Amino acid sequence: MVSAIITRLQTNDAKQAKTEDYPLRIREMTTSLAQTVSQKISQIKQVTGRTRILALNATIEAARAGEAGRGFAIVAGEVKGVSDSISTLADELERDLSRQIKTLDSLGRKLVETTKGDRLVDLAHSVIEIIDRNLYERTADVRWWATDSAIVEALEHPSDAAASYACHRLGVVLSSYTVYLDLWVCDLQGRVIASGRPERYPRSRAGSVLQESWFNEARNHASGEQYATGGIARIEALENLPSAIYAASIREGGRVDGKVLGVLVIHFDWQSQGDTVVRGARLLEGEKENSRVLLIDSKQRVLAASDGHGVLTESLSLPLHTNPSGFETTADGSIRAWSRTPGYETYPGQNWYGVILQRPPQQQQMRA
């Protein structure tokens, strides 16, 4: 499903890229027109300058000729008058065209900026949309697996054998679902009694999750159809790897209305999956070296970055309060575009955003 989504979004990006060429061409034509006008007016002024000199020379020669050159002097004066009129018209034309070309260039620049900004907003939206659909599946997984008979049995009738079999079942799940770091079965006291990868992460069953907000939320849910999320966090027991945490209550008999026995928590491999999404964004040729594709949370903390920098440590300062989706251009010509999570089906999202930060291209790249 995710590959189909990416293919559709790639097609849309290609169409938008072609559309973006038009305002760029308008700006190029405006620049070319300004150069042509400047060149032609300069040539007109050169001609009128030469005409004035000729008229002046003719006036001098007419004066030397005395009475015989009087008629020629009149013609020379007329030529000078025409030259002055042409020069005045050239100055007025230069002022008028310069003003209009400047306005046209400003409009073209704004059109380019708006077109690119809108495209980057759409790209940011596609990034957050892909991760939303991915995380929706995680909410379905945790609620479904919490009803597995081996997991329920390990809490209904706790024993070493039941815990061992639950570990085996979790391991089977992980062998098919490669997007997870680990799965934990927790009792009501917050002890991890079974995990899917005890050999890889032996510390998982040594600690307690009793103080975790997601554990207490899931433990107190009214129904097995609910789930809790812990956002993105580095888990010490999982070698400090970043995990997207989802939890659901494990209930008696595997029923959604059964008595709560414990909590199932799934650790989604955030680093691998988040990197895949942000690095797969469909930037145009030549844009990747000037752009950062990010996922940020509601506090603008960076959750994933296409350049790998600032994950879970960097925070942005975008004007998100003004518009859930939008862009702004900074003083240096950089564009910052963002789009808030739309959610997917029963998953409302976590008020996250897709973000594109794009610096202006260098002069050599523009010439290329």
URGIQUI-V164272 format. One record per backbone hydrogen bond with DSSP energy under -1.0 kcal/mol. CO is the residue of the C=O (numbers start at 1). NH is the residue of the N-H. If there is no record, write none. Layout:
# URGIQUI-V164272
co;nh
CO;NH
CO;NH
This chain:
# URGIQUI-V164272
co;nh
1;5
2;6
3;7
4;8
5;9
6;10
7;11
8;12
9;13
10;14
11;15
12;16
13;17
14;18
15;19
16;20
19;22
20;24
21;25
22;26
23;27
24;28
25;29
26;30
27;31
28;32
29;33
30;34
31;35
32;36
33;37
34;38
35;39
36;40
37;41
38;42
39;43
40;44
41;45
42;46
43;47
44;48
45;49
46;50
47;51
48;52
49;53
50;54
51;55
52;56
53;57
54;58
55;59
56;60
57;61
58;62
59;63
60;64
61;65
65;68
66;69
67;70
69;73
70;74
71;75
72;76
73;77
74;78
75;79
76;80
77;81
78;82
79;83
80;84
81;85
82;86
83;87
84;88
85;89
86;90
87;91
88;92
89;93
90;94
91;95
92;96
93;97
94;98
95;99
96;100
97;101
98;102
99;103
100;104
101;105
102;106
103;107
104;108
105;109
106;110
107;111
108;112
109;113
110;114
111;115
112;116
113;117
114;118
115;119
116;120
117;121
118;122
119;123
120;124
121;125
122;126
123;127
124;128
125;129
126;130
127;131
128;132
129;133
130;134
131;135
132;136
133;137
135;139
136;140
137;141
138;142
139;143
140;144
141;145
142;146
144;147
145;148
148;152
149;153
150;154
152;155
152;156
153;157
159;163
160;164
161;165
162;166
163;167
164;168
165;169
166;170
167;171
168;172
169;173
170;174
171;175
173;176
173;177
179;269
182;267
183;196
184;265
185;193
185;194
186;263
187;190
190;209
191;187
194;185
197;201
201;204
203;206
209;212
212;216
213;217
214;218
215;219
216;220
218;221
223;226
228;247
231;245
233;243
235;238
235;240
236;239
238;241
241;235
243;233
244;268
245;230
246;266
247;228
248;264
250;261
250;262
251;254
252;255
255;258
256;224
259;252
262;250
263;186
264;248
265;184
266;246
267;181
268;244
268;270
269;273
270;274
271;275
272;276
273;277
274;278
275;279
281;283
284;287
287;290
288;291
290;359
292;357
293;306
294;355
295;303
295;304
296;353
297;300
300;316
301;297
302;312
304;295
305;308
310;313
310;314
314;302
318;320
319;322
324;340
326;338
328;336
330;333
334;330
335;358
336;328
337;356
338;326
339;354
344;347
347;344
352;341
353;296
354;339
355;294
356;337
357;292
358;335
362;366
363;367
364;368
